[in-house]
Structures are given as C-alpha cells and as structure tokens.
Amino acid sequence: MEEAGRGRGCGLLKVVVARGRSLAVRDFTSSDPYVIVRAADTEVFDWDRFKYDDKMGHAFLDLQPVAVATKLRRALRLTAGETKLRKVAPDADNCLLSDSFVTYANGEVALDAWLRLRDVESGELFITVKWIEAEDTK
C-alpha cells in the first residue's frame, strides 16, 4: 500500500462489491453480472453459459486517499470511536458518483463509494474499500 522506501504498511486491503444498480442488460431481459477486481481497476461482466461473457463496463478508484488516511490515523493515534479522516471528490482519477469519505471505525480505515461504470450505457457499483492494519503495526 505504501511506495517502496517510504515506510512499511502491513495489513489487509479488503474490497467488497456490495451492490449494483442500473446495470446494462446483456441477455434477453436481464444480466448475470459478476465483478473482477484488480489492483488497477474493476470490470463488470455478464456471465453466459454458451457464449463469451459480455463486458458490462469498468470503473477505477485511486487508493491513494485510503493510504494517506491510514497514515493520518497513525499520526493522530486514533484507537476508538468513528472519525472522518478525508473527503474524496469525483475527478479524473476515479469514477466516483459523489463526494465520499474515508473514515476510521472499529480499527478499520474504510471508504464507501458509488462508482459509475464507464464504456457502457448505464451502471453503478457500491463498493467498500477497507484497510485493516496488522496488530503489530497499530
């Protein structure tokens, strides 16, 4: 999570794709969507048994605000409660639909966000990105 030579970040990056809405129809009347998450971007596909899976768009999100918020949490030595650490606004480096916040609660730094899918007529994903620090780095 941190660049080489700038420190050590030990923990777990967890990405949860919780919901999709207004997804494009790729079969006769609906779709069977699934998501592939990579460190660089997110792609949505429609699963098909007898032909190639149909691409249903892609989205990307810069993880740097989560990394910076994790460092801020350490600098502030937060241990309990819930705190908004950073605001993340839609821009060219992400597919955010609206302003989102990186928060700290229950030992986790998290970003909940709606992402707009690109290169498709419609579609949005609600994701949660969590940074869970290893016990020895708290």
Secondary structure as UniProt FT lines:
FT   TURN            4..5
FT   STRAND          11..21
FT   STRAND          33..37
FT   STRAND          42..46
FT   STRAND          54..59
FT   HELIX           64..76
FT   STRAND          83..88
FT   TURN            92..93
FT   STRAND          100..105
FT   TURN            106..107
FT   STRAND          108..116
FT   STRAND          124..133
FT   HELIX           135..137
//
